[in-house]
Amino acid sequence: MNFFNRTLSRVRESGYIKNVSRLSVGTIVGQVLSIVLLPIITRLYDSSDYGIAATLNAMVMLLASVAMLRLESTLVLADSDIEAEIAVALGLQILGLFIILMILGSGIMYVFELDFGFFPKGGALYLWMPFWIVCGSVNGLLASWANRHGSYNLISFTRVASPLAAFIVMFLMFKSVGSTSMGLILGHISAALTLLGSLIVGLHLQNKMPHLRRITLAEKKDYLHRFRKFPTYNLLMTFLDQVTAALPIFVFTAAFTPHEAACFVLANNVLRLPSSVIGQGVSQVFYEMSSKLKGDISVLRTFVLNNIRFLSAFAVPFFVIIVFFGPLLFEWVFGSQWQDAGQFSRYLALTLALGLIASPISNISSVIHKQRTHLIISSAVFLLRIASVWIGAAYHSALLAVILYSISESFMILIFLFWIVRLLTRRLATHE
């Protein structure tokens, strides 16, 4: 009881519940907009165009997440704003080098009409990738800076503006040229630009914009040494997480029909909406709060367990609804051409419900400096995803691939949750 009271006191004093509420309101409104507007897009655009755009989007998100070697994640943990500004400057320098390579690579792919084997020849689509990656990477950096300074109202606003901008551009493009993958891609890019502009203007108005300063070689070395696990273990974990998230999309595009790939993408994206609504609001505040509680293992453990219980209260009803009514809901909301997506959703429900619980607290491994073990778990998830989708492809069954994917993913999420709770329990016993 003392542990619980101490945790509750810390949570109230820090404004944890208020900050989660602020982020959740913006996320809820943004995701409700997405839910309301997505059926319009799925009825306007052909499923094959949707699949192509989703595949390229997955590629960009993968590259944008690692373009700064995960230094943006260190902003919340830096001891001072001056130290955090070192990470900002260093991250932007690394991003610049990364983008030069991307421009060269995109140009080569465009000129020689190359592809990755899992993605149709994109032509001019590839030329948008460097700009799109810059937007995504800088958005992550500024969002982390806003998180460090508690600008949760600003972060909340950006989550509303982005999906609205994407829809407007996609709708106008369809009215202009009909169903094309380019229309969908420009919609995604407009969302990234809206997010970037909102963060820059909002931070300027709050006088919280990071100062771009020159940093010495010694400062770079000192910072990289202190947070050396981020460009190594955290980078690899993020890369594996993003690859494992995008891998089924890539494999589905290569092994199955564009329609089946699009149905998997739609089912996966829609079922992740509850995780986005609740998880994103909890995740950023959880990371900040847990970094403050790391000195008291008993309070930190109770804090983690309370978050697991809180998130489970949302995950269980979500799972039940999708299992029993998923196919009917998908066909009714998105149109008859997406009936297969409803069938996929029934089997994906378990893993995405468990993901709703685990994803918001996954940053705890960075707080307690256990990135190596987390990397091992992420590597196992990566291998299991490859195996599950490959078996489905070998038997020419998209449904089998989805079922095996869900089973393997669910198993590894349970392993991760068990490991976190057991680790904190053992540390508590050691301290006592």
Sequence and secondary structure as in RCSB ss.txt:
>XXXX:A:sequence
MNFFNRTLSRVRESGYIKNVSRLSVGTIVGQVLSIVLLPIITRLYDSSDYGIAATLNAMVMLLASVAMLRLESTL
VLADSDIEAEIAVALGLQILGLFIILMILGSGIMYVFELDFGFFPKGGALYLWMPFWIVCGSVNGLLASWANRHG
SYNLISFTRVASPLAAFIVMFLMFKSVGSTSMGLILGHISAALTLLGSLIVGLHLQNKMPHLRRITLAEKKDYLH
RFRKFPTYNLLMTFLDQVTAALPIFVFTAAFTPHEAACFVLANNVLRLPSSVIGQGVSQVFYEMSSKLKGDISVL
RTFVLNNIRFLSAFAVPFFVIIVFFGPLLFEWVFGSQWQDAGQFSRYLALTLALGLIASPISNISSVIHKQRTHL
IISSAVFLLRIASVWIGAAYHSALLAVILYSISESFMILIFLFWIVRLLTRRLATHE
>XXXX:A:secstr
 HHHHHHHHHHHHHTHHHHHHHHHHHHHHHHHHHHHHHHHHHHHS HHHHHHHHHHHHHHHHHHHHTTTTGGGGT
TT SSHHHHHHHHHHHHHHHHHHHHHHHHHHHHHHHHT   SSS   GGGGGGHHHHHHHHHHHHHHHHHHHHTT
 HHHHHHHHHHHHHHHHHHHHHHHHHH S HHHHHHHHHHHHHHHHHHHHHHHHHTT         HHHHHHHHH
HTTTIIIIIHHHHHHHHHHHHHHHHHHHHHS HHHHHHHHHHHHHHTHHIIIIIHHHHHHHHHHHHHHTT HHHH
HHHHHHHHHHHHHHHHHHHHHHHHHHHHHHHHHH GGGHHHHHHHHHHHHHHHHHHHHGGGTTHHHHTT HHHHH
HHHHHHHHHHHHHHHHHHHTT HHHHHHHHHHHHHHHHHHHHHHHHHHHHHHHHHH 
